[in-house]
Amino acid sequence: MTIPTKNEQSDPALNFKKEMQTRHIVMLALGGVIGTGLFLTSGYTVNQAGPLGAVIAYIIGAVMVYLVMVCLGELAVQMPETGSFSSYATRYLGPGTGYTVAWLYWLTWAVAIGSEFTAAGILMVRWFPDTPVWIWSAFFAIAVFISNVVSVRLFAETEFWLSLIKVLTVITFIVIGGGAICGLFQVQHLQGAGLSNFTREGLFPTGFLPIAMTLLAVSFAFSGTELIGIAAGEAQDPQTSVPKAIRTTVVRLALFFVGTIFVLATLLPREQAGLIESPFVMVFELIGIPYSADIMNFVILTALISAANSGLYAASRMLWTLSDQGHMPKRYARLSRQGTPVNAIVLSMAGAVASLLSSVFAPDTVYLALVSISGLAVVIVWMSIAASQIAFRRQYVANGGRVEDLHFRVRGYPWVPIGALLCCLLACIGIAFDPEQRVALYFGLPFIAWCYFVYWITRKKREERLALAATAHHSAGAA
């Protein structure tokens, strides 16, 4: 039993071009995940949860990502839609939930894109100190905009090569760091480093609670894997490419992240891990690699551009979905001849610029609220994916579908989606005990309630307009 997708039911002239190959989807997901969260702030987790606690937190994060992505895989292969998890939530959890999920995810990337452009401009000042930051930020913004507007193919190829740089850097870091741990490379002496890090202060020097408290940061570090679901609507052969992309991406991410954290936890003292601006640079310098700071400056720059590139892609597809569902003007669902939603891309870029300006003029109010909401949004989106899979499977079976006929199915149902929901819930509970992250709940929950309220108001108005139109048509017919 195959459920036709909304894209298949619409006018073919409005359909997205199916130009993404498996390698594009894999690198899009890897590129969306491997970024500044790993290169710059991974030391925070080691500092807060301790060496062993950080490794455990990332293992839990990897398991959580696997559970969620398997659920997304069943949905995306059966219904490869550009709206992805927003469309699934609309169909199986209710239109209000789908509406809220779309805005949460759009806001997440809008905030991130603005931050990436600013950070990229700051990094360029290292090499060009006489050039203003805003010039470089504008340059990268234009480049990313062109990558997204011209064609899906150009976007996919650009993202592939940017992501490849990051992947090779992580592999190199793990190999060299592993060699240093095994004694193959000479390492400068650093007090409090080595395998003794895991026992020097006890197995859990900061207790068990920090492991749960860092799960939101870990979840945010893993965010981006869900881009596979969005790209499925523009994949050449989603029934083949999506399952392969999910399996390949999740395994590689687990190895990359857990391996990286193990190396950092071993080679850096816990007390200093959270104070170092870039733990990657510190480890490379300890091993004696020349020009470590410049190398990582370049890698982090590509990570920022890649994140902005994939973020603009994801944000524009969410706006396209909202327009396609009738929640926004239809002009945002129009596609160019090359198959790109130009109006949605322009509005998403405008949202990123607005977020960027708020970070300059209202960093302690508006921008703080935006960042807090976006941090919580990833976990909420993942929960919606797991809940949608449960609802889909029930409806599929109730309508006479055979589980064996699914091209990609969740094995271990219903425990897999239930496990995903519990892991995400644990991350939400953990931040309630962290004063620094608790603000995400203060801003995030009211924003979610506001989205539902706005949907309810706009739905009532839409229904009233339809009723008036029907009445006028009936009256005209009677006359």
C-alpha positions in Angstrom: 0.0 0.0 0.0 1.6 3.3 -1.2 0.4 6.6 0.1 0.6 9.3 -2.6 2.6 12.3 -1.5 1.2 15.8 -1.7 3.9 16.7 -4.2 2.8 14.0 -6.5 -0.8 15.1 -6.4 0.0 18.8 -7.3 0.6 20.4 -10.6 3.8 18.9 -12.1 4.9 22.4 -13.1 5.2 23.2 -9.4 7.2 20.2 -8.4 10.8 20.3 -7.2 13.5 18.9 -9.5 14.8 15.5 -8.4 18.5 16.3 -8.7 19.9 15.0 -5.4 22.0 11.9 -5.4 22.9 9.7 -2.4 26.3 11.3 -1.9 24.6 14.7 -1.8 22.1 13.7 0.8 24.8 12.0 3.0 27.1 15.0 2.8 24.1 17.4 3.4 23.3 15.6 6.6 26.9 15.3 7.7 27.6 18.9 6.8 24.5 20.1 8.7 25.7 18.3 11.8 29.5 18.8 11.8 30.0 22.4 12.6 31.0 24.9 15.3 29.2 22.8 18.0 31.9 20.2 17.5 34.8 22.3 16.6 34.4 25.0 19.2 32.0 24.1 22.0 32.6 20.4 22.5 35.0 21.2 25.3 32.0 22.6 27.3 30.5 19.1 27.5 33.8 17.6 28.8 34.0 20.4 31.4 30.5 20.1 32.6 29.9 16.3 32.6 33.5 15.1 33.1 35.5 13.0 30.6 33.5 9.8 31.0 30.2 11.7 31.4 30.8 13.6 28.2 31.5 10.3 26.3 28.3 8.8 27.8 26.3 12.0 26.9 27.4 11.7 23.3 26.7 8.0 23.2 23.1 8.8 24.4 22.9 11.5 21.8 24.1 9.1 19.0 21.4 6.5 20.2 18.8 9.3 20.2 19.7 10.4 16.7 19.6 6.8 15.4 16.2 6.2 16.9 14.8 9.4 15.5 16.4 9.0 12.0 15.0 5.4 11.7 11.6 6.8 12.4 12.1 9.6 9.8 13.4 7.0 7.3 10.2 5.0 7.4 8.2 8.2 6.8 10.5 9.8 4.2 10.8 6.7 2.0 7.1 6.1 2.0 6.2 9.7 1.6 9.2 11.7 0.1 8.0 15.2 0.5 9.8 18.5 0.7 7.8 19.5 3.8 9.1 16.3 5.5 8.4 16.2 9.2 6.2 19.3 9.1 4.0 17.6 6.5 4.0 14.3 8.5 3.0 16.2 11.7 0.2 17.9 9.9 -1.1 14.7 8.5 -0.8 12.4 11.5 -0.6 14.7 14.6 -2.8 17.6 13.5 -2.4 20.7 11.3 -1.7 22.9 14.4 1.3 20.7 15.3 2.6 20.7 11.7 2.2 24.5 11.6 4.1 24.8 14.9 6.9 22.4 13.9 7.5 24.3 10.6 7.9 27.7 12.4 10.1 26.2 15.1 12.4 24.7 12.5 12.4 27.8 10.3 13.3 30.0 13.3 16.1 27.6 14.3 17.8 28.0 11.0 17.0 31.7 10.6 18.8 32.4 13.9 21.7 30.1 13.0 22.2 31.6 9.5 22.7 35.1 10.9 25.1 33.9 13.5 27.1 32.0 10.9 27.6 35.0 8.7 28.8 37.1 11.6 31.2 34.5 12.9 32.6 33.9 9.3 33.3 37.7 9.0 35.1 37.7 12.3 37.3 34.7 11.3 38.3 36.5 8.1 39.6 39.5 10.1 42.3 37.2 11.4 43.8 37.2 7.9 42.5 40.6 6.7 42.6 42.8 9.8 42.0 46.0 7.9 38.7 44.8 6.3 35.4 45.4 8.2 33.6 42.3 9.4 30.3 43.4 7.7 32.0 43.3 4.2 33.0 39.6 4.6 29.6 38.8 6.2 27.8 40.3 3.2 30.1 38.5 0.8 29.4 35.1 2.3 25.7 35.9 2.5 25.6 36.7 -1.3 27.5 33.5 -2.1 25.1 31.3 0.0 22.1 33.1 -1.5 23.4 32.4 -5.1 24.1 28.7 -4.2 20.5 28.3 -3.1 18.8 30.3 -5.8 20.5 29.1 -9.0 19.6 25.4 -8.8 19.3 22.5 -6.4 22.2 20.9 -8.2 24.5 23.8 -7.5 23.5 23.8 -3.9 24.0 20.1 -3.5 27.5 20.2 -5.1 28.6 23.2 -3.1 27.4 21.5 0.2 29.1 18.3 -0.8 32.6 19.8 -1.1 32.2 22.1 1.9 31.1 19.1 4.0 33.9 16.9 2.7 36.5 19.4 4.1 34.9 19.1 7.6 34.6 15.3 7.4 38.3 14.9 6.4 39.3 17.2 9.3 37.4 15.2 11.9 38.9 11.9 10.5 42.4 13.4 10.6 41.8 14.7 14.2 40.6 11.3 15.4 43.5 9.4 13.7 46.2 11.8 14.9 44.6 12.1 18.4 44.3 8.3 18.6 48.0 8.0 17.6 48.9 10.5 20.3 47.0 8.5 22.9 48.7 5.3 21.9 52.1 7.0 22.0 52.7 7.1 18.2 53.1 10.9 18.4 55.1 13.0 20.9 52.7 15.2 22.9 53.7 18.2 24.9 53.3 17.6 28.6 50.0 18.9 29.9 49.2 18.3 33.6 46.0 16.5 34.1 45.9 14.9 30.6 46.0 11.3 29.4 43.9 8.3 30.1 44.1 9.1 33.8 41.6 11.9 33.0 38.8 9.3 33.3 39.8 8.4 36.9 41.8 11.3 38.2 38.8 13.0 39.8 36.7 9.9 40.0 34.5 8.5 37.3 31.9 11.2 37.6 33.6 14.3 39.2 30.6 16.5 38.6 27.9 13.9 39.4 25.3 12.3 37.2 22.9 15.2 36.8 25.3 17.2 34.4 25.1 14.3 31.9 21.4 15.0 31.6 21.9 18.7 31.7 24.3 18.6 28.7 22.0 16.5 26.6 20.4 19.6 25.1 23.8 20.8 23.9 24.6 17.4 22.6 21.2 17.2 20.8 21.9 20.6 19.3 25.3 19.3 18.2 23.6 16.4 16.4 20.9 18.6 14.8 21.0 18.6 11.0 20.6 14.9 10.4 16.9 15.6 9.9 17.8 17.4 6.6 17.7 13.9 5.1 14.0 14.0 5.3 13.7 17.4 3.7 16.1 16.4 0.9 14.0 13.3 0.2 11.5 15.4 -1.7 14.2 16.4 -4.2 16.1 13.0 -4.3 16.4 11.2 -7.6 15.6 7.8 -6.1 14.4 8.3 -2.5 13.5 4.6 -1.9 17.2 3.7 -2.4 19.1 6.9 -1.5 17.3 7.8 1.7 17.7 4.5 3.6 21.4 4.3 2.5 21.9 8.0 3.5 20.4 7.4 7.0 22.4 4.3 7.7 25.6 5.8 6.4 25.1 9.2 8.2 24.1 7.8 11.6 27.0 5.4 11.8 29.6 8.0 10.7 28.2 10.6 13.0 28.4 8.2 16.0 32.0 7.4 15.2 33.0 11.0 14.5 31.3 12.5 17.6 32.1 9.8 20.1 35.6 9.4 18.7 36.2 13.2 18.9 34.9 13.5 22.4 37.1 10.6 23.6 40.2 12.2 22.1 39.4 15.6 23.7 38.5 14.0 27.0 41.8 12.1 27.0 44.2 14.8 25.9 42.7 17.9 27.6 42.3 18.4 31.4 38.6 18.7 32.4 39.2 22.0 34.2 40.6 23.6 31.0 38.4 22.0 28.4 35.5 24.5 28.9 37.8 27.5 28.8 39.6 26.8 25.5 38.3 28.7 22.5 38.9 25.8 20.1 39.9 22.4 21.6 40.9 21.2 18.2 43.5 23.9 17.9 44.8 23.1 21.4 45.2 19.3 20.6 46.9 20.0 17.2 49.3 22.4 18.9 50.1 19.9 21.7 51.0 17.3 19.0 53.1 19.9 17.2 51.2 20.4 13.9 52.4 23.7 12.4 49.9 26.4 11.6 47.2 24.7 13.6 45.3 27.9 14.3 45.2 28.9 10.6 44.2 25.4 9.5 41.3 25.3 11.9 40.4 28.8 11.1 39.9 27.7 7.5 38.0 24.6 8.5 35.7 26.4 10.9 35.1 29.0 8.2 34.0 26.3 5.8 31.8 24.9 8.6 30.1 28.2 9.1 29.5 28.7 5.3 28.2 25.1 5.0 25.9 25.5 8.0 24.5 28.7 6.5 24.1 27.1 3.1 22.2 24.0 4.4 20.3 26.2 6.8 19.0 28.5 4.1 18.0 25.4 2.1 16.1 24.0 5.1 14.4 27.3 6.1 13.2 28.0 2.6 11.7 24.6 2.3 9.8 25.1 5.6 8.3 28.4 4.2 7.4 26.6 1.0 5.6 24.0 3.0 3.7 26.6 5.0 2.7 28.3 1.8 1.8 25.0 0.1 -0.5 24.2 3.1 -2.2 27.6 2.8 -0.7 29.2 5.9 1.2 31.8 3.9 0.7 33.7 0.6 0.9 31.4 -2.4 3.9 33.3 -3.8 6.2 31.6 -1.4 5.3 28.2 -2.9 6.2 29.3 -6.4 9.2 27.8 -8.0 11.6 29.2 -10.5 12.4 27.5 -13.8 15.3 25.9 -12.1 13.0 24.5 -9.4 14.0 26.7 -6.5 11.5 28.6 -4.2 13.1 32.0 -4.8 10.5 34.0 -2.7 10.9 31.6 0.2 14.7 31.9 0.0 14.5 35.7 0.0 12.2 35.8 3.0 14.4 33.3 4.9 17.5 35.3 4.2 15.6 38.4 5.4 14.8 36.5 8.7 18.5 35.7 9.1 19.4 39.4 8.7 16.8 40.4 11.2 18.2 37.8 13.7 21.7 39.2 13.0 20.5 42.8 13.7 18.8 41.7 16.9 22.1 40.2 18.1 23.7 43.7 17.7 20.9 45.9 19.0 19.0 43.7 21.5 21.4 40.9 22.5 20.0 40.5 26.0 16.3 40.5 25.0 15.1 39.6 21.5 18.2 37.7 20.4 18.4 35.8 23.7 14.8 34.7 23.2 15.4 33.6 19.6 18.5 31.6 20.5 16.7 29.9 23.5 13.7 28.9 21.3 16.0 27.5 18.6 17.9 25.4 21.1 14.7 23.7 22.3 13.2 23.5 18.8 15.5 20.7 17.6 14.3 18.4 20.4 10.7 19.3 19.8 11.0 18.6 16.1 12.6 15.2 16.8 9.8 14.3 19.2 7.3 15.2 16.4 9.1 12.8 14.1 8.8 9.9 16.5 5.2 10.6 17.3 4.3 10.9 13.6 5.9 7.5 12.9 3.8 5.9 15.6 0.6 7.5 14.2 1.5 6.7 10.6 2.2 3.0 11.4 -1.2 2.7 13.2 -3.1 4.3 10.3 -1.1 2.3 7.7 -2.0 -1.0 9.3 -5.6 0.1 10.1 -6.1 0.8 6.4 -5.0 -2.7 5.4 -1.3 -2.0 4.7 1.2 -4.8 5.4 4.3 -3.8 7.4 6.3 -6.2 5.2 5.5 -4.1 2.2 7.2 -1.0 3.6 10.4 -0.2 1.6 12.0 0.9 4.8 10.5 0.1 8.2 11.3 0.6 11.8 12.4 -2.7 13.4 11.5 -3.0 17.0 8.3 -0.9 16.7 6.9 0.5 18.9 9.9 0.5 21.3 12.1 2.5 18.9 9.9 5.6 18.6 9.0 5.3 22.3 12.8 5.2 23.1 13.3 8.3 20.9 10.5 10.2 22.7 12.0 9.3 26.1 15.5 10.4 25.1 14.2 13.7 23.9 12.1 14.1 27.0 15.2 13.5 29.1 17.0 16.3 27.3 14.1 18.6 28.0 14.0 17.6 31.7 17.8 18.0 32.0 17.8 21.7 31.0 15.2 22.5 33.7 18.1 21.8 36.2 20.6 24.0 34.4 20.2 27.7 35.2 22.0 28.7 32.1 19.8 26.6 29.8 16.6 26.9 31.7 15.8 30.1 29.8 15.1 27.9 26.7 11.9 26.6 28.5 10.9 30.2 29.6 10.9 31.4 26.0 10.4 28.1 24.1 7.2 26.9 25.7 5.3 30.2 25.3 6.4 30.4 21.7 5.0 27.0 21.0 1.7 28.0 22.7 1.7 31.2 20.6 2.1 29.2 17.4 -0.9 27.0 18.2 -2.9 30.1 19.1 -2.0 31.9 15.8 -2.9 28.7 13.9 -6.3 28.5 15.7 -7.0 32.2 14.9 -6.0 32.0 11.3 -7.9 28.8 10.8 -11.1 30.4 12.1 -10.7 33.3 9.7 -9.9 31.0 6.8 -13.0 28.9 7.6 -15.1 32.1 7.7 -13.8 33.3 4.3 -14.6 29.9 2.8 -18.1 30.0 4.3 -18.7 33.5 2.9 -17.4 32.5 -0.5 -19.6 29.4 -0.5 -22.7 31.5 0.5 -22.0 34.1 -2.2 -21.6 31.4 -4.8 -24.9 29.7 -3.7 -26.7 33.1 -3.8 -25.3 33.9 -7.3 -26.5 30.5 -8.5 -29.9 31.0 -7.0 -30.3 34.4 -8.7 
